[in-house]
Amino acid sequence: MLRALFNREELVKALELVGHVVPKRSPKPILACVRIESMNGMVKIGGTDLETAILVDFHTVQVEQDGLALLNLRDFLATLKASTSDVVKLEPHTGEFGPVWRIADEDAESTIAMEKCADYPPMPGRASGPLAGSFKVNRDHLSEAIGCVTWSAARPGGSNRFAYESICFSLANGRACLVTTNSRGTSPGSDIPLYIQTMQRLERLPVRLVHAGHDPSFDGRRLKQLARAYLDRH
């Protein structure tokens, strides 16, 4: 199991970043946890709401033993913020009622329940697929590219029944293409042929029920209608 010394302030920043995707309320309590993993001394901190995941490479750490830790994010953050030490140690411990995680600093220590790592779902983006591998991009350039395409994205609460609020990334030959739409049009410079291919695939999918995420579920015939409507416009 994981055993490591963390820079407390940097750890708080990393956890707060991951906290943007960790749901405050969920029918799956395990999603309220943050996942900390160390392999060969390299630490990654991540969280997910099953749709989006954030994975942070953490460097200000001294790993004593590689392993995996799963802790309730809210409890972990509260413990860290109550400390004034520069460094905290995270390690497994056998408590009165079973195994726990012990967080210790120079002056005090506290414990947090040890969750079963096997219960934590796979994080989106870590499975096999076109974006399964890691890639690096300049943050400012990515922010600028997102700003160029988001004008066409559907706005939450808008009149479009089947809202599109996501950005599609396509990676090929060292180039990244970003596409977004409000189902009526795509932003300038978008890879229209690629989006047409996507709609053609959706039209061929032998599905009976679609869970869109924003509105009530609909059947496969409606999915084909939406894909065909886009194809007819292009």
C-alpha positions in Angstrom: 0.0 0.0 0.0 1.0 3.6 -0.6 3.3 5.2 1.9 4.6 8.7 1.1 5.5 12.2 2.4 3.6 15.0 0.7 4.1 18.8 0.5 0.9 19.7 2.3 0.1 23.0 0.4 0.8 21.5 -3.0 -1.3 18.4 -2.1 -4.3 20.7 -1.1 -4.0 22.4 -4.5 -4.0 19.1 -6.4 -7.0 17.8 -4.5 -9.0 21.0 -5.0 -8.3 20.7 -8.7 -9.4 17.1 -8.8 -12.4 18.1 -6.7 -13.9 19.9 -9.7 -15.1 16.5 -11.0 -15.7 14.7 -7.7 -19.5 14.8 -7.1 -20.7 16.2 -3.8 -23.7 14.0 -4.0 -23.9 10.7 -5.8 -25.8 7.4 -5.6 -22.3 5.8 -5.7 -20.6 6.9 -2.5 -17.3 5.6 -3.8 -17.2 8.5 -6.3 -16.7 10.9 -3.4 -13.2 9.5 -3.1 -9.9 10.6 -4.7 -7.5 8.0 -6.1 -3.8 8.4 -5.3 -1.4 6.0 -7.1 2.3 5.6 -7.1 4.3 3.6 -9.6 8.1 3.7 -9.7 8.0 6.7 -7.4 5.7 8.7 -9.8 2.4 9.8 -8.1 -0.9 10.5 -9.9 -4.0 11.9 -8.2 -7.3 11.5 -9.8 -11.1 11.7 -9.5 -14.1 11.1 -11.7 -17.9 11.5 -11.9 -18.0 8.7 -14.5 -18.3 11.2 -17.3 -15.2 13.4 -16.7 -11.9 12.6 -15.0 -9.0 14.7 -13.9 -5.6 13.1 -13.4 -2.8 15.2 -11.9 0.9 14.3 -11.9 2.2 15.1 -8.5 5.9 15.8 -8.0 6.4 17.4 -4.6 6.4 14.0 -2.8 8.8 11.5 -1.3 7.5 8.0 -1.9 8.6 5.4 0.6 6.5 2.6 -0.8 4.6 2.4 -4.1 0.9 1.6 -3.9 -2.7 2.8 -4.2 -4.8 4.8 -1.8 -8.5 5.7 -2.0 -9.7 8.4 0.4 -12.9 10.4 0.8 -11.9 13.8 -0.7 -13.9 16.0 1.7 -12.5 14.3 4.8 -8.9 14.3 3.4 -9.0 18.0 2.5 -10.5 18.9 5.9 -7.6 17.1 7.6 -4.9 18.7 5.5 -6.4 22.2 5.9 -6.5 21.8 9.7 -2.7 21.2 9.7 -0.1 23.9 9.6 2.9 21.7 8.8 4.8 21.9 5.5 4.9 18.1 5.2 2.3 15.4 5.9 2.8 11.6 5.8 0.1 9.3 4.4 0.4 5.6 5.4 -1.8 2.6 6.1 -2.5 1.8 9.7 -4.5 -0.8 11.7 -7.1 1.1 13.7 -9.4 -0.1 16.5 -12.1 -1.1 14.0 -9.9 -2.1 11.1 -7.5 -0.7 8.5 -7.4 3.1 8.0 -5.3 5.7 6.5 -3.2 7.7 8.9 -2.3 11.3 8.0 0.5 12.6 10.3 2.4 15.9 10.6 4.9 17.3 13.1 2.2 17.9 15.8 -0.7 15.6 15.3 -2.2 12.7 13.4 -5.6 11.7 12.3 -7.2 8.8 10.4 -9.6 8.3 7.5 -11.5 5.2 6.6 -9.8 3.0 4.1 -12.0 2.4 1.1 -11.8 -0.7 -1.2 -9.8 0.3 -4.2 -11.4 -2.5 -6.2 -14.8 -0.7 -5.8 -13.5 2.4 -7.6 -14.7 2.6 -11.3 -12.3 2.8 -14.2 -11.5 6.5 -14.9 -12.6 7.8 -18.3 -9.7 8.1 -20.7 -7.7 5.3 -19.1 -9.4 2.6 -21.1 -8.4 1.5 -24.5 -9.3 3.8 -27.4 -8.1 6.6 -29.6 -7.2 8.9 -26.6 -6.1 6.2 -24.2 -2.4 7.3 -24.5 -1.2 10.4 -22.8 -0.3 13.5 -24.8 1.0 16.9 -23.9 -0.3 20.3 -25.1 0.6 23.9 -24.3 -2.0 25.1 -21.8 -2.3 28.6 -23.3 -2.6 27.2 -26.8 -5.3 24.7 -25.7 -7.2 27.5 -23.9 -7.1 29.7 -27.0 -8.3 26.8 -29.2 -11.2 26.0 -26.8 -12.2 29.7 -26.9 -12.3 29.6 -30.7 -14.8 26.7 -30.8 -17.0 27.1 -27.8 -19.1 29.9 -29.3 -21.0 27.3 -31.2 -21.7 25.0 -28.3 -25.2 24.8 -27.0 -25.7 26.8 -23.8 -27.2 25.0 -20.8 -30.9 25.9 -20.5 -31.1 26.9 -24.2 -33.9 26.1 -26.5 -32.1 23.2 -28.2 -33.7 20.0 -26.9 -30.7 17.8 -27.5 -27.9 20.1 -26.3 -24.3 19.5 -27.3 -22.1 20.9 -24.5 -18.9 18.9 -25.2 -15.8 19.3 -27.3 -14.7 16.4 -29.5 -10.9 16.0 -29.7 -9.3 14.3 -32.7 -5.6 13.5 -32.7 -3.8 12.5 -36.0 -0.3 13.0 -37.3 0.8 15.2 -34.4 -2.2 17.6 -34.8 -5.2 18.0 -32.5 -8.6 19.0 -33.9 -11.3 20.4 -31.7 -15.0 20.2 -32.8 -18.1 21.5 -31.0 -21.6 22.1 -32.2 -25.1 23.2 -31.1 -26.5 20.6 -33.6 -27.2 23.3 -36.1 -23.7 24.2 -37.1 -20.0 23.8 -36.3 -17.4 26.4 -35.6 -15.0 27.7 -38.4 -12.0 25.5 -38.9 -13.7 22.4 -37.6 -13.0 19.1 -39.3 -16.4 18.6 -41.0 -15.4 15.4 -42.8 -14.5 13.8 -39.5 -17.7 14.9 -37.9 -19.6 13.4 -40.8 -17.8 10.1 -40.3 -18.9 10.2 -36.6 -22.6 10.8 -37.6 -22.4 8.0 -40.2 -21.1 5.7 -37.4 -23.9 6.8 -35.1 -26.5 6.2 -37.9 -25.3 2.6 -38.3 -25.1 1.7 -34.6 -27.6 -1.1 -33.8 -28.8 0.5 -30.5 -32.3 0.3 -29.0 -32.0 2.9 -26.2 -29.8 6.1 -25.9 -29.1 7.8 -22.6 -28.2 11.3 -23.8 -27.3 12.7 -20.4 -29.1 16.1 -20.8 -32.6 15.0 -21.6 -34.9 12.0 -21.3 -33.6 8.8 -23.0 -34.7 8.1 -26.5 -34.7 5.1 -28.9 -32.4 4.1 -31.7 -34.8 5.5 -34.3 -34.4 9.0 -32.9 -30.6 8.6 -32.8 -30.7 7.8 -36.5 -33.0 10.8 -37.2 -30.6 13.2 -35.4 -27.5 11.7 -37.3 -29.3 11.8 -40.6 -30.5 15.4 -40.1 -26.9 16.5 -39.6 -25.7 14.5 -42.6 -28.5 16.0 -44.8 -27.2 19.5 -43.9 -23.7 18.7 -44.9 
